[in-house]
Amino acid sequence: MRLQLLIIGFISFANLSCMAQNNLLPQDSSWLRRFHTEIISTELQKPTLDSIYSHYTFEMYAVDQQIKNVQQSEQSEESINTEVTALNEKRKNLKELRELDLTARLTDAQRKIYFEKIKPAKPSVLHFGMNHDRANCGVCK
């Protein structure tokens, strides 16, 4: 009985994860698929990682909508700039929290792959182009 409840709970969690992933924008769904492929996430990790990614991403969508609303409001230019700056900071913090939460649930080997292939560190030398890809850049490696 206990095992059945555990299995039902896991299946329900996996279904919620799939529903959340289906509501993401195409570029976010694409990033999440690449993420799972690159780090070789296990079947037990996928629902948790999907849920974390979706939660923070939906929070960022809400902040983006707030930014649009503020920009279209009839406030003074100064107050709009102040609010947009604060909302951009909030969005940046959500993105950092999402990364911390995701990487905390990865194994050491997966974390290494994540920081090498998915989110490589910024180089100390400033160089870039229109389509700069740090993961495949000879200078950044």
C-alpha positions as CSV (number, residue, x, y, z in Angstrom):
1,M,0.0,0.0,0.0
2,R,2.7,2.4,0.9
3,L,4.6,1.6,-2.3
4,Q,1.5,2.2,-4.3
5,L,1.0,5.6,-2.7
6,L,4.6,6.5,-3.4
7,I,4.3,5.4,-7.1
8,I,1.0,7.4,-7.5
9,G,2.7,10.4,-5.9
10,F,5.7,10.2,-8.2
11,I,3.4,9.8,-11.3
12,S,1.3,12.8,-10.2
13,F,4.5,14.9,-9.7
14,A,5.8,13.8,-13.1
15,N,2.4,14.8,-14.7
16,L,2.6,18.2,-13.0
17,S,6.1,18.6,-14.3
18,C,5.0,17.8,-17.9
19,M,2.1,20.2,-17.6
20,A,4.4,23.0,-16.4
21,Q,6.9,22.3,-19.2
22,N,4.1,22.5,-21.8
23,N,3.2,26.0,-20.7
24,L,6.7,27.4,-21.2
25,L,7.6,29.5,-24.1
26,P,9.3,27.6,-26.9
27,Q,12.8,28.9,-26.2
28,D,12.4,27.9,-22.5
29,S,11.2,24.4,-23.4
30,S,14.1,24.0,-25.8
31,W,16.6,25.1,-23.1
32,L,15.1,22.6,-20.7
33,R,15.3,19.7,-23.2
34,R,19.0,20.7,-23.9
35,F,19.6,20.9,-20.2
36,H,18.3,17.3,-19.6
37,T,20.2,16.0,-22.6
38,E,23.6,17.6,-21.7
39,I,23.6,16.7,-18.0
40,I,22.0,13.3,-18.6
41,S,19.4,13.8,-15.9
42,T,17.9,10.7,-14.4
43,E,14.2,9.9,-14.5
44,L,14.0,10.8,-10.8
45,Q,15.6,14.1,-11.3
46,K,13.6,15.3,-14.3
47,P,10.3,16.1,-12.6
48,T,12.1,18.0,-9.8
49,L,14.3,19.9,-12.2
50,D,11.4,20.7,-14.5
51,S,9.3,21.9,-11.6
52,I,12.1,24.2,-10.3
53,Y,12.8,25.6,-13.8
54,S,9.1,26.2,-14.5
55,H,8.5,27.8,-11.1
56,Y,11.2,30.4,-11.5
57,T,10.5,30.9,-15.2
58,F,6.8,31.7,-14.5
59,E,7.9,34.1,-11.8
60,M,10.1,35.8,-14.4
61,Y,7.2,35.9,-16.9
62,A,5.1,37.7,-14.2
63,V,7.9,40.2,-13.6
64,D,8.2,40.8,-17.4
65,Q,4.4,41.5,-17.5
66,Q,4.8,43.9,-14.6
67,I,7.6,45.7,-16.5
68,K,5.3,46.1,-19.5
69,N,2.5,47.4,-17.4
70,V,4.8,50.0,-15.7
71,Q,6.2,51.1,-19.1
72,Q,2.7,51.6,-20.5
73,S,1.5,53.5,-17.4
74,E,0.9,57.2,-17.2
75,Q,3.5,57.8,-14.5
76,S,6.4,60.2,-14.8
77,E,9.5,59.1,-16.7
78,E,11.5,59.1,-13.5
79,S,9.1,56.8,-11.5
80,I,8.8,54.5,-14.5
81,N,12.6,54.2,-14.7
82,T,12.9,53.6,-10.9
83,E,10.2,50.8,-11.0
84,V,11.6,49.2,-14.1
85,T,15.1,49.1,-12.6
86,A,13.7,47.5,-9.4
87,L,11.8,44.9,-11.4
88,N,14.8,44.1,-13.6
89,E,16.8,43.5,-10.4
90,K,14.1,41.2,-9.2
91,R,14.1,39.3,-12.5
92,K,17.9,39.0,-12.2
93,N,17.6,37.7,-8.7
94,L,15.0,35.1,-9.8
95,K,17.3,33.9,-12.5
96,E,20.2,33.5,-10.1
97,L,18.0,31.7,-7.6
98,R,16.8,29.3,-10.3
99,E,20.4,28.5,-11.3
100,L,21.3,27.9,-7.6
101,D,18.3,25.7,-7.0
102,L,18.9,23.7,-10.2
103,T,22.6,23.2,-9.6
104,A,22.0,22.2,-5.9
105,R,20.1,19.2,-7.2
106,L,22.7,18.0,-9.6
107,T,25.5,15.5,-8.9
108,D,29.1,16.7,-8.9
109,A,29.6,15.3,-12.4
110,Q,26.4,16.9,-13.7
111,R,27.3,20.2,-12.1
112,K,30.7,20.1,-13.9
113,I,28.9,19.5,-17.3
114,Y,26.5,22.3,-16.5
115,F,29.2,24.8,-15.9
116,E,31.3,23.7,-18.9
117,K,28.7,23.2,-21.6
118,I,25.4,24.9,-20.5
119,K,26.6,27.9,-18.4
120,P,30.3,28.5,-19.0
121,A,31.9,31.3,-17.0
122,K,32.3,34.7,-18.6
123,P,35.9,35.3,-19.9
124,S,38.1,37.9,-18.3
125,V,38.9,39.3,-21.8
126,L,36.0,41.2,-23.3
127,H,35.3,39.9,-26.8
128,F,32.0,39.1,-28.5
129,G,30.1,39.3,-31.7
130,M,26.5,39.3,-32.7
131,N,26.1,35.5,-32.1
132,H,28.7,34.9,-29.5
133,D,28.4,31.4,-27.9
134,R,30.6,31.1,-24.9
135,A,30.2,27.3,-24.9
136,N,31.9,27.0,-28.3
137,C,34.2,30.0,-28.2
138,G,37.9,29.2,-28.5
139,V,38.8,32.2,-26.3
140,C,36.3,31.5,-23.6
141,K,37.4,27.8,-23.2
